[in-house]
Amino acid sequence: MLVSDFHYDLPQELIAQHPLAVRGASRMLTLSRATGAYEDHQFVELPQLLRSGDLLILNDSRVLPARLFATRGGLTTQHNSPAPSGHIEVLLTQRMASEHNDWTALVKPAKKVQPGETLHFGASALTAAVLAAGEFGERTLRFAPVEEDFHAILDRIGHLPLPPYIHRDKEQPNTAEDRARYQTVFAQERGSAAAPTAGLHFTPQVLKALSQRGVEVQYITLHVGLGTFQPVRAERTEDIRLHAEPYTLSRATAEAINRARSEGRRIIAVGTTTTRTLEHIARTQTAIAAHSGSTSLFLSPGLNDEFKLVQGLLTNFHLPSSTLLMLVSAFAGREAVLVAYAHAVAARYRFFSYGDCMLIT
């Protein structure tokens, strides 16, 4: 299929620039996989729309303040100038498996940052050597050891990596609202370069109501990485390749999945990250057990479109021609999804990370 087959027209004013004042106050469009019928609801109705016995699985990865600003070190770079000027923007996308503090990152302007240079991060004493250069602004960085905890430094000097369609002042990349709301209430392990946004709607009250309804809630961890920020450059879906992202499946969640399968109960994934992780596990594990790994699974109509574990999906509205929209289309059918999206546009739903959501069953 063509990537352009997943295009739809979206007025810019429907792209949510801020979260709603009250977390969980979002609208929710329900879509039936069987009939293509859709209905308008509110997210707080989720417990009533699920069944007692359903297993709901969420991604509990915590977003890193991974957007940093640096100057370049070297004989000809601005760090050694009497009056340094300009910034290099660095977006940490994934910690590498290494004895050192090595990271993959996106940098811009990329042409200025080449292997052999050193990046200096403000007054923090944090520096990183540029080890390697990849395509489209990708770089491998090695951070020098520091006495202060690395994550404490990131918390102090870093910014949450909001998507480029959320506009903020360059002098204030994050607001206090962003730091509170671009993070799920159940986030645990640090590691994501973007929020698993379907989880942003949940509140402690909704989680409690789900439990009272008899819905079992469990968690996986998938750290969202580079693939989220790279645009689709292929013209055909069969030419798309995703970057691998690390995940962890706990013993409790593995056992819950096995129980639900043996008892014929539905497994509902919250978000495309959870969906990709569960479907990767179903394709690679003959017996589902606790483990860690990585997945680059791409789900699209005609490509890995048989879902082996996931029977329901809660997800936000996604960008036109994006791999996330392709995943949703593989789950519910491209035509049905695009019809539902057309209704969401007409009904003035809010789109993307801070926007409304869909429940597909």
Backbone torsions as a table, in degrees:
resi	resn	phi	psi	omega
1	MET	NA	158.2	176.1
2	LEU	-85.2	144.6	174.0
3	VAL	-59.0	-36.3	-179.5
4	SER	-65.0	-15.8	176.4
5	ASP	-65.5	-13.2	-177.7
6	PHE	-108.4	18.9	176.9
7	HIS	-81.3	145.7	167.6
8	TYR	-146.7	157.6	-178.5
9	ASP	-88.8	128.5	-178.5
10	LEU	-130.6	117.3	174.1
11	PRO	-61.2	135.6	-176.4
12	GLN	-57.8	-31.2	-176.5
13	GLU	-70.0	-10.2	177.8
14	LEU	-89.1	-4.7	176.1
15	ILE	-80.4	113.4	-175.3
16	ALA	-66.0	123.9	179.4
17	GLN	-94.0	-18.4	179.7
18	HIS	-143.0	153.4	172.8
19	PRO	-69.6	158.7	173.0
20	LEU	-62.1	156.5	-176.4
21	ALA	-59.1	-33.7	-178.6
22	VAL	-114.3	121.3	177.0
23	ARG	-60.9	136.4	178.8
24	GLY	89.8	0.9	-178.9
25	ALA	-87.0	10.4	-175.8
26	SER	-66.6	157.1	168.5
27	ARG	-82.1	158.5	-179.4
28	MET	-141.4	123.8	177.0
29	LEU	-96.1	123.5	176.7
30	THR	-95.0	145.0	-178.8
31	LEU	-137.2	130.1	178.0
32	SER	-89.4	125.3	176.0
33	ARG	-66.4	-32.3	-174.7
34	ALA	-74.4	-40.2	-172.1
35	THR	-115.5	-18.1	-174.3
36	GLY	79.5	3.0	179.6
37	ALA	-72.0	142.9	178.4
38	TYR	-129.5	154.3	-180.0
39	GLU	-142.7	150.3	177.2
40	ASP	-88.5	130.3	178.5
41	HIS	-140.7	-177.9	171.5
42	GLN	-112.2	148.5	-178.0
43	PHE	-58.7	-34.6	-177.5
44	VAL	-64.2	-12.1	176.0
45	GLU	-81.3	-4.0	-175.2
46	LEU	-51.2	-46.7	-179.7
47	PRO	-57.6	-36.8	-180.0
48	GLN	-73.9	-25.3	-177.7
49	LEU	-86.7	-15.0	174.0
50	LEU	-94.0	167.3	-178.0
51	ARG	-101.9	148.8	169.1
52	SER	-59.8	130.8	-177.4
53	GLY	101.3	-17.7	176.0
54	ASP	-59.7	146.4	173.0
55	LEU	-105.8	115.1	-179.1
56	LEU	-102.8	125.1	-176.4
57	ILE	-119.4	127.6	-177.7
58	LEU	-118.1	158.0	176.0
59	ASN	-95.6	117.8	-174.8
60	ASP	-100.2	21.4	176.4
61	SER	-64.8	142.4	178.5
62	ARG	-100.4	137.4	-179.5
63	VAL	-75.4	131.3	174.5
64	LEU	-80.3	147.4	166.9
65	PRO	-75.9	72.5	-163.4
66	ALA	-92.6	-0.4	179.5
67	ARG	-96.0	116.4	-174.5
68	LEU	-124.0	161.9	175.7
69	PHE	-124.5	135.8	-173.9
70	ALA	-137.6	165.3	167.1
71	THR	-116.3	157.9	-176.4
72	ARG	-90.1	141.1	176.8
73	GLY	-106.5	141.7	-178.3
74	GLY	150.1	165.8	-173.7
75	LEU	-63.1	-26.9	-175.2
76	THR	-112.5	12.1	-175.1
77	THR	-107.6	167.2	-168.8
78	GLN	-69.7	-16.6	179.5
79	HIS	-62.4	-33.8	-179.1
80	ASN	-93.3	4.2	178.3
81	SER	-78.6	147.7	175.2
82	PRO	-59.5	-25.8	179.7
83	ALA	-135.5	78.9	-178.2
84	PRO	-57.4	143.6	179.3
85	SER	-139.3	153.9	176.4
86	GLY	81.7	157.8	179.5
87	HIS	-127.5	148.2	166.8
88	ILE	-101.2	123.9	177.1
89	GLU	-89.8	129.8	-177.3
90	VAL	-122.9	126.3	176.5
91	LEU	-116.8	107.8	178.1
92	LEU	-71.7	127.1	-176.0
93	THR	-111.0	-27.3	179.8
94	GLN	-167.6	133.7	172.2
95	ARG	-73.1	135.4	-178.1
96	MET	-91.3	153.7	176.5
97	ALA	-75.7	100.9	-172.9
98	SER	-161.5	156.0	175.6
99	GLU	-73.0	-14.8	178.7
100	HIS	-99.3	173.2	177.0
101	ASN	-89.7	71.7	-176.0
102	ASP	-99.9	141.1	-177.7
103	TRP	-137.4	146.9	162.6
104	THR	-85.2	147.5	-175.9
105	ALA	-152.4	159.8	167.8
106	LEU	-107.0	132.9	179.0
107	VAL	-126.0	151.1	172.9
108	LYS	-152.9	142.6	-2.5
109	PRO	-69.9	126.2	-170.7
110	ALA	-66.6	-35.0	-175.0
111	LYS	-61.6	-24.5	-177.5
112	LYS	-81.7	-14.7	-172.4
113	VAL	-112.1	105.1	-174.5
114	GLN	-121.4	156.5	178.2
115	PRO	-52.8	140.5	-178.3
116	GLY	101.1	-17.3	178.5
117	GLU	-86.6	165.9	177.0
118	THR	-122.5	134.8	176.4
119	LEU	-101.1	137.0	179.8
120	HIS	-115.1	128.4	-173.2
121	PHE	-105.1	82.0	174.3
122	GLY	59.6	-143.4	-177.4
123	ALA	-92.5	16.3	-173.4
124	SER	-84.2	-9.7	-173.7
125	ALA	70.7	7.2	178.7
126	LEU	-85.2	128.9	177.0
127	THR	-133.4	157.4	178.3
128	ALA	-143.4	134.6	174.5
129	ALA	-86.9	139.6	176.9
130	VAL	-86.9	112.9	-175.2
131	LEU	-90.0	-39.4	-173.5
132	ALA	-153.7	156.3	178.2
133	ALA	-119.9	136.7	175.6
134	GLY	-116.7	-165.8	-179.8
135	GLU	-79.0	157.2	168.7
136	PHE	55.7	40.2	175.4
137	GLY	84.2	7.0	179.6
138	GLU	-77.4	136.3	177.2
139	ARG	-138.3	152.8	171.7
140	THR	-105.2	125.0	-177.0
141	LEU	-116.2	143.4	171.9
142	ARG	-120.1	113.7	-179.3
143	PHE	-80.9	134.9	178.1
144	ALA	-70.7	147.6	177.9
145	PRO	-60.5	142.9	176.9
146	VAL	-133.9	155.8	-179.4
147	GLU	-70.3	-38.7	-179.3
148	GLU	-75.1	148.9	177.0
149	ASP	-57.2	130.9	-175.7
150	PHE	-57.7	-44.3	-177.5
151	HIS	-70.7	-28.5	174.6
152	ALA	-65.3	-37.4	176.9
153	ILE	-66.2	-44.7	178.6
154	LEU	-59.0	-41.6	179.5
155	ASP	-60.3	-32.5	-175.7
156	ARG	-83.8	-40.0	-172.7
157	ILE	-109.3	-13.6	-175.2
158	GLY	-87.7	166.5	178.0
159	HIS	-127.5	147.1	175.7
160	LEU	-64.0	135.4	-175.8
161	PRO	-82.7	77.0	178.8
162	LEU	-63.6	146.7	178.0
163	PRO	-60.9	154.6	-175.8
164	PRO	-65.7	-18.8	178.6
165	TYR	-82.2	-5.8	171.6
166	ILE	-97.9	114.7	-170.6
167	HIS	-94.8	128.2	177.0
168	ARG	-133.1	159.3	175.9
169	ASP	-63.8	136.3	-179.6
170	LYS	-59.8	-29.5	-180.0
171	GLU	-79.7	-14.5	179.1
172	GLN	-140.0	77.4	-175.3
173	PRO	-60.3	-28.1	176.0
174	ASN	-127.3	150.1	169.8
175	THR	-106.2	169.1	175.0
176	ALA	-59.5	-34.4	177.5
177	GLU	-62.0	-44.5	179.5
178	ASP	-61.9	-44.4	-177.6
179	ARG	-63.4	-30.2	178.5
180	ALA	-84.2	-36.5	-167.6
181	ARG	-104.3	-16.0	175.5
182	TYR	-90.7	47.4	-178.6
183	GLN	-160.0	136.2	179.0
184	THR	-75.9	158.3	-179.8
185	VAL	-72.9	-13.8	-178.0
186	PHE	-111.0	12.5	-177.6
187	ALA	-60.5	139.7	-178.4
188	GLN	-124.9	-86.7	-171.9
189	GLU	-77.2	129.9	177.9
190	ARG	-65.4	147.5	173.2
191	GLY	160.0	-14.7	-175.3
192	SER	-90.2	144.1	174.4
193	ALA	-96.0	5.2	174.6
194	ALA	-159.8	153.6	-179.5
195	ALA	-75.2	142.7	166.4
196	PRO	-74.8	89.9	-158.5
197	THR	-68.2	-24.3	177.7
198	ALA	-62.2	-26.2	179.7
199	GLY	-78.3	-12.4	-176.6
200	LEU	-65.8	-20.7	-177.5
201	HIS	-74.8	-23.2	-169.7
202	PHE	-74.3	141.9	174.6
203	THR	-123.6	162.2	174.9
204	PRO	-56.3	-33.5	-179.3
205	GLN	-67.5	-40.8	178.2
206	VAL	-67.9	-40.9	178.1
207	LEU	-62.1	-38.4	176.8
208	LYS	-66.4	-41.9	179.2
209	ALA	-64.4	-36.2	176.2
210	LEU	-62.6	-43.8	178.6
211	SER	-62.3	-43.3	179.0
212	GLN	-65.1	-29.2	177.7
213	ARG	-72.9	-17.6	-177.1
214	GLY	96.5	13.8	176.2
215	VAL	-85.3	127.2	177.1
216	GLU	-83.4	133.2	-178.4
217	VAL	-116.3	126.6	176.5
218	GLN	-135.3	173.1	-173.5
219	TYR	-134.3	145.9	164.4
220	ILE	-119.8	167.5	175.9
221	THR	-123.8	115.7	169.0
222	LEU	-126.3	122.6	-180.0
223	HIS	-85.0	116.1	-178.3
224	VAL	-70.9	129.9	-173.5
225	GLY	-126.7	-142.9	-168.7
226	LEU	-58.5	-37.8	-176.2
227	GLY	-56.7	-28.4	-179.2
228	THR	-65.6	-29.2	-172.4
229	PHE	-100.3	-12.5	-178.8
230	GLN	-90.2	126.1	178.3
231	PRO	-69.4	159.4	176.2
232	VAL	-73.2	122.7	-177.9
233	ARG	-107.8	-9.4	178.4
234	ALA	-82.1	158.1	175.4
235	GLU	-94.9	-25.4	-179.5
236	ARG	-118.3	142.8	-175.7
237	THR	-63.2	-32.1	-178.5
238	GLU	-68.3	-10.8	178.6
239	ASP	-97.3	0.5	-178.3
240	ILE	-80.0	133.7	174.1
241	ARG	-128.0	130.7	-179.8
242	LEU	-97.9	149.1	172.3
243	HIS	-71.0	145.4	178.2
244	ALA	-72.2	143.2	177.8
245	GLU	-128.4	138.2	-175.7
246	PRO	-79.6	146.4	179.0
247	TYR	-140.9	162.8	173.6
248	THR	-136.3	130.5	174.1
249	LEU	-108.6	119.0	-177.6
250	SER	-79.1	163.3	177.7
251	ARG	-62.2	-42.0	-178.1
252	ALA	-61.6	-42.3	-178.8
253	THR	-72.0	-39.6	177.3
254	ALA	-59.2	-44.5	-179.9
255	GLU	-66.9	-37.3	178.4
256	ALA	-64.7	-40.1	178.3
257	ILE	-62.8	-45.8	-179.2
258	ASN	-63.5	-39.7	177.7
259	ARG	-64.0	-46.3	-178.3
260	ALA	-61.0	-41.9	179.6
261	ARG	-64.4	-45.2	-177.3
262	SER	-68.3	-27.5	-178.7
263	GLU	-96.3	0.7	177.8
264	GLY	71.2	27.5	178.9
265	ARG	-93.3	150.1	-177.0
266	ARG	-72.6	145.5	172.1
267	ILE	-109.8	119.0	-177.7
268	ILE	-109.7	121.0	179.6
269	ALA	-93.4	135.8	173.1
270	VAL	-98.1	102.4	175.3
271	GLY	98.0	158.1	179.6
272	THR	-71.1	-29.2	178.3
273	THR	-65.3	-44.3	177.3
274	THR	-63.2	-42.0	-179.2
275	THR	-61.0	-49.0	-179.3
276	ARG	-61.4	-39.7	179.7
277	THR	-64.4	-48.8	-178.4
278	LEU	-63.7	-41.3	-179.2
279	GLU	-71.1	-33.2	173.4
280	HIS	-62.7	-46.3	-179.5
281	ILE	-60.4	-43.5	-179.7
282	ALA	-62.5	-29.0	-178.1
283	ARG	-88.0	-14.4	-173.9
284	THR	-120.1	-12.2	-177.5
285	GLN	-116.6	117.5	176.4
286	THR	-71.7	-36.1	173.9
287	ALA	-123.9	118.3	-174.8
288	ILE	-74.5	121.4	179.8
289	ALA	-143.0	165.5	180.0
290	ALA	-59.9	135.1	177.6
291	HIS	-170.9	170.0	171.4
292	SER	-120.9	152.3	-179.9
293	GLY	-168.3	-157.7	175.2
294	SER	-144.1	155.5	-179.6
295	THR	-136.5	139.3	170.7
296	SER	-123.9	24.1	-175.9
297	LEU	-61.6	130.6	176.7
298	PHE	-113.1	123.1	-178.4
299	LEU	-112.5	124.5	-178.0
300	SER	-156.7	155.4	177.3
301	PRO	-52.3	126.5	-178.3
302	GLY	84.7	-7.1	-179.9
303	LEU	-132.9	106.9	-179.1
304	ASN	53.7	43.1	-175.3
305	ASP	-98.1	12.2	172.2
306	GLU	-96.9	112.6	-175.7
307	PHE	-88.2	124.6	-171.3
308	LYS	-97.9	-23.9	-179.4
309	LEU	-120.6	-45.5	-170.5
310	VAL	-79.0	126.4	179.2
311	GLN	-116.4	-6.5	175.7
312	GLY	-152.5	152.2	-174.5
313	LEU	-142.3	125.0	168.9
314	LEU	-103.1	124.5	-173.9
315	THR	-151.3	155.4	174.5
316	ASN	-79.2	176.5	173.6
317	PHE	-83.9	135.6	-169.6
318	HIS	-111.0	164.1	-177.9
319	LEU	-63.5	147.9	174.0
320	PRO	-57.3	140.7	175.1
321	SER	59.6	27.5	180.0
322	SER	-97.3	158.3	177.9
323	THR	-64.8	-26.7	178.6
324	LEU	-70.4	-40.5	175.9
325	LEU	-65.3	-34.9	176.6
326	MET	-63.9	-41.2	177.1
327	LEU	-60.0	-48.1	179.6
328	VAL	-61.1	-38.1	178.8
329	SER	-67.9	-35.0	175.4
330	ALA	-64.1	-34.3	-177.3
331	PHE	-77.1	-40.8	-171.7
332	ALA	-116.7	-6.6	-176.9
333	GLY	98.1	128.5	-175.1
334	ARG	-59.9	-46.2	-176.3
335	GLU	-63.1	-44.8	-179.4
336	ALA	-63.7	-39.6	-179.6
337	VAL	-67.0	-44.5	-178.7
338	LEU	-67.5	-33.2	174.4
339	VAL	-65.5	-43.3	178.5
340	ALA	-64.0	-39.4	177.5
341	TYR	-64.1	-39.4	178.4
342	ALA	-61.9	-39.1	176.1
343	HIS	-64.7	-42.7	-179.3
344	ALA	-60.9	-39.1	177.0
345	VAL	-64.4	-46.7	-178.8
346	ALA	-64.1	-34.0	-178.5
347	ALA	-87.7	4.1	174.7
348	ARG	64.6	38.6	169.6
349	TYR	-64.1	159.7	178.0
350	ARG	-96.5	136.6	-169.7
351	PHE	-110.2	155.0	170.9
352	PHE	75.9	-152.8	-163.8
353	SER	-56.9	-44.8	-179.9
354	TYR	-94.2	14.1	-173.9
355	GLY	-95.3	-160.8	-177.4
356	ASP	-84.1	-174.0	-174.0
357	CYS	-138.6	170.6	176.3
358	MET	-124.3	144.3	170.2
359	LEU	-116.7	117.4	-177.7
360	ILE	-113.3	119.0	-179.9
361	THR	-136.9	NA	NA
